[in-house]
Amino acid sequence: MIYNNDNINNLPVAIIGGGPVGLSAASHLVSRNQPFILFESGEQVGTSFLDYGHVRLFSPWEYNIDPASKKLLIENGWNEPVPKRLPYASDIFYEYIKPLSEHPDLKPHIHLKSEVIAIGRNNKDKRKSTNRNKTPFILHVKSSGKRESFLAKAVIDASGTWQQQNPIGAGGIYARGEKESSKHIFYGIPDVLNKHEERYIGKKTMVVGSGHSAVNTLINLSKLKRKNPNTTIVWVLRKKEVSETFSTPKDKILGRYKLEEKIEQLVSKGYIEVHTPFYINEVRQKNNKVNVLGKLGKEEQIITNVDEIISTTGSRPNFKFLREIRFDRDPAIECAPKLVDIINPKKGIVPPHGEERLRQPEEGFYIIGAKSFGRASTFFLTTGYEQARSVVSYLSEDITSSHQTKITLPSFWYENI
């Protein structure tokens, strides 16, 4: 399907990604009577939240709901969750994302099982500059085995990073034998206490990573160990000391401090075998188990007879379908270049920001949400909602609003930065 392109201003804004930030952009476009079309590669919106639905989030409901989306939902008879409650990821899907996607102002414009495989300017390759900004974008979309094309006046890429999990190999590169040993490796956050219990109980499991996903997984594995003492837990991380993981000062509103206190207790009591700093170079299969080879500090070491590996090493953005778009990214973090100076990996705090910091060389093209942060794992939904609001304001020619900040974060989030 190709829209009539006699007037670029009559074309819709294309949104890539049906997560909460993509839906936020849609809600803001609805509030400004702007046409849009949204492409979601999954069978339903918000699929990543179902992937780790068993995980409780660190931020309460009040920071997980977009104001424009909230207004649409309430007008449609929605009951708002308790603002101070900490939701599970599945709660975000069932209580917020799903009903929002079914709103009559959004549902007709959402295309599921629709993977965007390429974006460019209609009949202009990346090198052509003449009248480029007056030429519609064209999105090539694969849906149900068919390829369709759609024209748009602007593109908002909110596709996230969850589907591109990092490897366990040192230096961000797949270790030798890692792909060949994929049946032993789970990338992400498995539900070790329910859905995936049989895979891990009574087994020797190695958790790779030092973030809160790793900590959450280790705590749940320790509960399996209480049920079956033969469960062995190995923790591999690249930090110099385990204590570097416990670095969230005065962060009680996010609930993360509880995880840190718990994992510190488990490590000190010997529930978890810790290897740090450990750099994985190779995974070798042996008798339906794997041996993991690497360096512990400067010494070669082998961790033997591992049944399962859980990789919680973060994720990275996918830029393949942007080959014909003029866009910039920081060479290290892979975030929007103007976000580099405000992304603070150590404290996990990024101040509210909008269109001006997200602007790309390709006029009318924006990367927002977790993908705009590249490889940084410091993204919060409320920050993404502010990005969406500001970008849509700018695209709607409300420049004043796009420069304003409409969200307020707790002041102690910024202490000691």
C-alpha positions as CSV (number, residue, x, y, z in Angstrom):
1,M,0.0,0.0,0.0
2,I,1.4,3.4,-1.0
3,Y,-0.4,6.6,0.1
4,N,-0.9,9.3,-2.4
5,N,2.1,11.6,-2.2
6,D,0.8,14.7,-3.9
7,N,1.2,16.6,-0.6
8,I,3.8,15.3,1.9
9,N,1.9,17.1,4.7
10,N,-1.1,14.9,4.2
11,L,0.9,11.7,4.8
12,P,1.0,10.0,8.2
13,V,3.8,9.9,10.7
14,A,5.2,6.3,10.7
15,I,6.1,4.8,14.1
16,I,8.3,1.7,14.3
17,G,7.7,-0.4,17.5
18,G,4.6,-1.1,19.5
19,G,6.0,-0.8,22.9
20,P,4.9,1.8,25.4
21,V,7.1,4.6,23.9
22,G,5.8,3.9,20.4
23,L,2.3,3.9,21.7
24,S,3.0,7.1,23.5
25,A,4.0,8.7,20.3
26,A,0.8,7.5,18.7
27,S,-1.3,8.9,21.6
28,H,0.3,12.3,21.3
29,L,-0.3,12.3,17.5
30,V,-4.0,11.5,18.2
31,S,-4.2,14.3,20.7
32,R,-2.9,16.7,17.9
33,N,-5.2,15.2,15.2
34,Q,-2.1,14.0,13.3
35,P,-2.4,10.8,11.2
36,F,-0.1,8.0,12.0
37,I,0.7,4.4,11.1
38,L,2.5,2.0,13.5
39,F,4.4,-1.1,12.6
40,E,5.1,-3.8,15.2
41,S,7.1,-6.9,14.2
42,G,5.6,-9.1,16.9
43,E,2.3,-10.9,17.0
44,Q,1.0,-8.3,19.5
45,V,2.2,-5.0,20.9
46,G,4.6,-5.0,23.9
47,T,5.9,-8.4,23.3
48,S,9.2,-7.8,25.2
49,F,7.2,-7.1,28.4
50,L,5.8,-10.6,28.1
51,D,9.3,-12.1,27.6
52,Y,10.2,-11.0,31.2
53,G,6.6,-10.7,32.5
54,H,7.7,-12.4,35.8
55,V,10.1,-9.6,36.7
56,R,9.0,-6.8,39.0
57,L,10.0,-3.3,37.7
58,F,11.9,-0.8,39.8
59,S,9.7,2.2,39.1
60,P,6.1,2.5,40.4
61,W,3.1,2.9,38.1
62,E,3.1,6.6,38.3
63,Y,6.4,6.7,36.3
64,N,5.2,4.1,33.8
65,I,2.2,5.7,32.3
66,D,2.3,8.3,29.6
67,P,0.0,11.4,30.2
68,A,-1.5,11.5,26.7
69,S,-2.1,7.7,26.7
70,K,-3.6,8.0,30.2
71,K,-6.1,10.6,29.0
72,L,-7.2,8.4,26.1
73,L,-7.6,5.4,28.4
74,I,-9.6,7.2,31.0
75,E,-11.9,8.6,28.4
76,N,-12.5,5.0,27.3
77,G,-13.4,3.8,30.8
78,W,-10.0,2.6,32.0
79,N,-9.2,2.1,35.7
80,E,-5.8,3.5,36.6
81,P,-3.5,1.2,38.6
82,V,-2.4,2.3,42.1
83,P,0.3,4.9,41.4
84,K,2.7,3.9,44.1
85,R,2.5,0.1,43.3
86,L,5.5,-1.6,41.7
87,P,4.2,-3.5,38.7
88,Y,5.5,-6.7,37.1
89,A,6.4,-6.4,33.4
90,S,3.3,-8.5,32.7
91,D,1.2,-6.0,34.5
92,I,2.5,-3.3,32.2
93,F,1.3,-5.4,29.3
94,Y,-2.1,-6.5,30.5
95,E,-3.1,-3.4,32.5
96,Y,-1.7,-0.7,30.2
97,I,-0.2,-1.6,26.8
98,K,-2.9,-4.0,25.7
99,P,-5.9,-1.8,26.5
100,L,-4.1,1.2,25.0
101,S,-3.5,-0.6,21.8
102,E,-7.2,-1.6,21.6
103,H,-8.3,2.1,21.9
104,P,-10.5,2.9,18.9
105,D,-8.2,5.9,18.0
106,L,-5.2,3.7,17.9
107,K,-6.1,0.1,16.9
108,P,-7.1,0.7,13.2
109,H,-3.6,2.2,12.6
110,I,-1.5,-0.5,14.2
111,H,0.0,-3.2,11.9
112,L,1.1,-6.4,13.8
113,K,3.5,-9.0,12.5
114,S,4.9,-6.2,10.3
115,E,8.7,-6.0,10.2
116,V,10.2,-2.8,8.8
117,I,13.1,-4.0,6.6
118,A,14.3,-0.8,5.1
119,I,13.6,3.0,5.2
120,G,14.6,5.7,2.8
121,R,13.4,8.7,0.8
122,N,11.0,7.8,-2.0
123,N,13.1,7.3,-5.1
124,K,16.1,9.0,-3.6
125,D,19.2,7.1,-2.3
126,K,21.2,8.4,0.6
127,R,23.5,10.4,-1.6
128,K,20.8,12.6,-3.2
129,S,20.2,16.0,-1.5
130,T,18.1,17.9,-4.0
131,N,14.6,18.4,-2.5
132,R,15.4,15.7,-0.1
133,N,13.4,17.2,2.8
134,K,10.4,17.7,0.6
135,T,10.4,14.0,-0.5
136,P,8.3,11.5,1.6
137,F,9.9,8.7,3.5
138,I,9.2,5.2,2.2
139,L,9.1,2.2,4.5
140,H,9.5,-1.3,3.1
141,V,7.6,-3.7,5.4
142,K,7.4,-7.5,5.4
143,S,4.1,-8.8,6.6
144,S,2.8,-12.4,6.4
145,G,5.4,-13.2,3.8
146,K,4.5,-10.2,1.6
147,R,6.4,-7.0,1.1
148,E,4.5,-3.7,1.1
149,S,5.6,-0.1,0.8
150,F,4.3,2.9,2.8
151,L,4.9,6.6,2.5
152,A,5.2,8.9,5.5
153,K,6.0,12.5,6.2
154,A,8.1,11.6,9.2
155,V,9.5,8.5,10.9
156,I,9.8,7.8,14.7
157,D,11.9,4.7,15.4
158,A,10.9,3.4,18.8
159,S,11.9,-0.2,18.1
160,G,13.9,-0.6,21.3
161,T,16.8,-3.0,21.8
162,W,15.4,-6.0,23.6
163,Q,15.5,-8.3,20.6
164,Q,19.2,-7.7,20.1
165,Q,20.8,-9.2,23.2
166,N,24.6,-8.9,23.7
167,P,26.8,-12.0,23.6
168,I,28.7,-13.4,26.6
169,G,32.1,-13.1,24.9
170,A,34.6,-10.6,26.2
171,G,34.8,-7.3,24.3
172,G,31.1,-7.6,23.1
173,I,31.9,-10.2,20.5
174,Y,30.6,-13.8,20.4
175,A,33.0,-16.1,22.1
176,R,34.4,-19.1,20.2
177,G,31.8,-21.8,20.4
178,E,29.1,-19.6,21.8
179,K,26.7,-19.8,18.9
180,E,27.4,-23.6,18.6
181,S,26.5,-23.9,22.3
182,S,23.3,-21.9,22.0
183,K,21.0,-24.7,23.4
184,H,22.8,-24.2,26.7
185,I,22.4,-20.4,26.7
186,F,19.4,-18.2,27.6
187,Y,19.7,-14.6,26.5
188,G,17.6,-12.4,28.8
189,I,15.8,-13.1,32.0
190,P,14.3,-16.6,32.3
191,D,11.4,-17.4,34.6
192,V,13.5,-19.8,36.7
193,L,10.9,-20.2,39.4
194,N,8.0,-21.2,37.2
195,K,8.1,-21.6,33.4
196,H,11.7,-22.5,33.2
197,E,12.2,-24.2,36.6
198,E,13.0,-27.7,35.2
199,R,15.8,-26.2,33.1
200,Y,17.7,-25.0,36.1
201,I,16.7,-26.8,39.3
202,G,19.4,-29.2,40.4
203,K,21.7,-28.0,37.6
204,K,24.9,-25.9,37.5
205,T,24.0,-22.6,36.1
206,M,26.3,-19.7,35.2
207,V,24.9,-16.2,35.2
208,V,26.9,-13.7,33.1
209,G,26.4,-10.0,33.8
210,S,26.5,-7.4,36.6
211,G,23.3,-5.4,36.2
212,H,20.0,-5.7,38.0
213,S,18.8,-8.4,35.5
214,A,21.7,-10.6,36.7
215,V,21.0,-9.8,40.3
216,N,17.3,-10.6,40.0
217,T,18.1,-13.9,38.2
218,L,20.7,-14.9,40.9
219,I,18.2,-14.3,43.7
220,N,15.6,-16.5,42.0
221,L,18.2,-19.2,41.4
222,S,19.0,-19.1,45.1
223,K,15.3,-20.0,45.8
224,L,15.7,-23.0,43.6
225,K,18.8,-24.0,45.6
226,R,16.7,-24.0,48.7
227,K,14.3,-26.5,47.0
228,N,17.1,-28.6,45.6
229,P,20.6,-28.2,47.3
230,N,22.2,-29.7,44.2
231,T,21.5,-26.5,42.4
232,T,24.8,-24.7,41.8
233,I,25.0,-21.0,41.0
234,V,28.0,-19.5,39.3
235,W,28.2,-15.7,38.8
236,V,30.6,-14.4,36.2
237,L,31.1,-10.6,35.9
238,R,33.7,-8.3,34.5
239,K,33.8,-5.7,37.3
240,K,36.9,-5.7,39.4
241,E,35.0,-6.4,42.6
242,V,31.4,-7.6,43.4
243,S,30.9,-4.5,45.5
244,E,30.8,-2.4,42.4
245,T,27.4,-3.9,41.6
246,F,26.0,-2.5,44.9
247,S,26.1,1.2,43.9
248,T,22.6,2.6,44.0
249,P,22.5,5.3,46.7
250,K,19.3,6.6,48.1
251,D,17.3,4.8,45.4
252,K,14.5,3.3,47.5
253,I,11.7,4.6,45.2
254,L,12.9,2.2,42.5
255,G,13.1,-0.8,44.8
256,R,16.5,-1.7,43.5
257,Y,18.2,-1.3,46.8
258,K,16.3,-4.4,48.1
259,L,17.8,-6.5,45.3
260,E,21.3,-5.3,46.1
261,E,20.9,-6.0,49.8
262,K,19.7,-9.5,49.1
263,I,22.4,-10.4,46.6
264,E,25.1,-9.1,49.0
265,Q,23.8,-11.4,51.6
266,L,23.8,-14.4,49.3
267,V,27.4,-13.8,48.2
268,S,28.7,-13.3,51.7
269,K,27.0,-16.5,52.8
270,G,28.6,-18.5,50.0
271,Y,25.3,-19.4,48.1
272,I,26.9,-18.1,44.9
273,E,30.3,-19.0,43.4
274,V,31.7,-15.7,42.1
275,H,34.3,-15.2,39.4
276,T,35.4,-11.6,38.9
277,P,36.8,-10.0,36.8
278,F,36.3,-12.9,34.4
279,Y,36.5,-12.5,30.6
280,I,34.9,-15.3,28.6
281,N,36.8,-16.3,25.4
282,E,35.4,-19.7,24.6
283,V,32.6,-22.2,25.2
284,R,33.3,-25.9,24.7
285,Q,30.6,-28.5,24.6
286,K,31.4,-31.8,26.5
287,N,29.0,-34.6,27.4
288,N,25.9,-32.4,27.2
289,K,27.5,-29.8,29.3
290,V,29.8,-26.9,28.6
291,N,33.2,-25.7,29.8
292,V,33.7,-22.0,29.8
293,L,37.2,-20.7,29.2
294,G,38.5,-17.3,29.9
295,K,40.7,-15.1,32.0
296,L,40.2,-14.4,35.7
297,G,42.2,-11.2,35.9
298,K,45.4,-12.1,34.0
299,E,45.2,-15.9,34.7
300,E,43.7,-18.5,32.3
301,Q,40.8,-20.3,33.9
302,I,38.2,-23.0,33.0
303,I,34.8,-23.2,34.7
304,T,33.8,-26.8,34.1
305,N,30.6,-28.9,33.8
306,V,28.2,-26.0,33.4
307,D,24.7,-27.2,32.5
308,E,23.2,-23.8,31.6
309,I,24.3,-20.2,31.0
310,I,22.1,-17.2,31.5
311,S,23.3,-14.1,29.6
312,T,22.2,-10.8,31.2
313,T,24.8,-8.7,29.4
314,G,22.4,-6.1,28.1
315,S,21.3,-5.4,24.6
316,R,22.2,-3.2,21.6
317,P,20.3,-1.3,18.9
318,N,19.6,-2.7,15.4
319,F,20.5,-0.2,12.7
320,K,20.4,-2.5,9.7
321,F,17.1,-1.2,8.2
322,L,18.4,2.4,8.4
323,R,21.0,1.9,5.8
324,E,19.5,4.6,3.5
325,I,18.8,7.1,6.3
326,R,21.1,9.9,7.2
327,F,21.5,9.5,10.9
328,D,24.2,9.9,13.6
329,R,25.1,7.7,16.6
330,D,27.8,7.9,19.1
331,P,30.6,5.5,18.1
332,A,31.0,4.1,21.6
333,I,27.5,4.1,23.3
334,E,25.6,4.0,19.9
335,C,23.2,6.5,21.4
336,A,21.9,9.7,19.8
337,P,25.1,11.9,19.8
338,K,23.6,14.8,21.8
339,L,22.7,12.4,24.6
340,V,26.3,11.4,25.4
341,D,26.9,14.2,27.8
342,I,23.8,13.5,29.9
343,I,23.9,9.7,30.0
344,N,25.5,8.7,33.3
345,P,25.9,4.9,33.4
346,K,27.3,4.9,37.0
347,K,24.3,6.6,38.5
348,G,21.6,5.4,36.1
349,I,20.1,8.9,35.8
350,V,19.4,10.8,32.6
351,P,17.6,14.2,32.9
352,P,14.4,14.8,30.9
353,H,15.2,15.8,27.3
354,G,13.4,16.2,24.0
355,E,13.4,16.8,20.3
356,E,16.4,19.1,20.2
357,R,18.8,16.4,21.6
358,L,17.2,13.7,19.4
359,R,17.3,15.6,16.1
360,Q,19.1,13.8,13.2
361,P,20.6,15.0,10.0
362,E,17.7,13.4,8.2
363,E,14.9,16.0,8.8
364,G,11.8,14.3,10.1
365,F,13.5,11.2,11.4
366,Y,13.9,10.4,15.1
367,I,15.1,7.6,17.3
368,I,13.4,7.6,20.6
369,G,13.0,5.3,23.6
370,A,15.5,2.7,24.7
371,K,17.1,2.7,21.2
372,S,18.0,6.3,21.5
373,F,20.2,5.3,24.5
374,G,22.1,2.8,22.4
375,R,24.0,0.4,24.6
376,A,23.4,2.3,27.8
377,S,21.0,0.5,30.2
378,T,19.9,3.7,32.0
379,F,16.5,4.2,30.2
380,F,13.3,4.8,32.1
381,L,9.8,4.7,30.4
382,T,8.9,8.2,31.7
383,T,11.9,9.6,29.9
384,G,10.8,8.0,26.7
385,Y,7.3,9.4,27.1
386,E,8.8,12.9,27.4
387,Q,10.9,12.2,24.2
388,A,7.7,11.2,22.4
389,R,5.7,14.3,23.5
390,S,8.5,16.7,22.5
391,V,9.1,15.1,19.1
392,V,5.4,15.0,18.3
393,S,5.1,18.7,19.4
394,Y,7.9,19.6,17.0
395,L,6.4,17.6,14.1
396,S,3.1,19.4,14.8
397,E,4.9,22.7,14.5
398,D,4.4,23.5,18.2
399,I,8.0,24.5,18.7
400,T,7.5,26.2,22.0
401,S,6.0,23.0,23.5
402,S,8.8,20.9,22.1
403,H,11.4,23.0,24.0
404,Q,9.5,22.7,27.3
405,T,10.0,20.0,29.9
406,K,6.7,18.5,31.0
407,I,7.8,15.8,33.4
408,T,9.3,16.0,36.9
409,L,11.5,13.3,38.4
410,P,12.2,12.9,42.1
411,S,15.0,15.3,43.1
412,F,17.1,12.6,44.9
413,W,17.5,10.8,41.6
414,Y,20.0,13.5,40.8
415,E,21.9,13.6,44.0
416,N,25.7,13.0,43.9
417,I,25.9,13.0,40.1
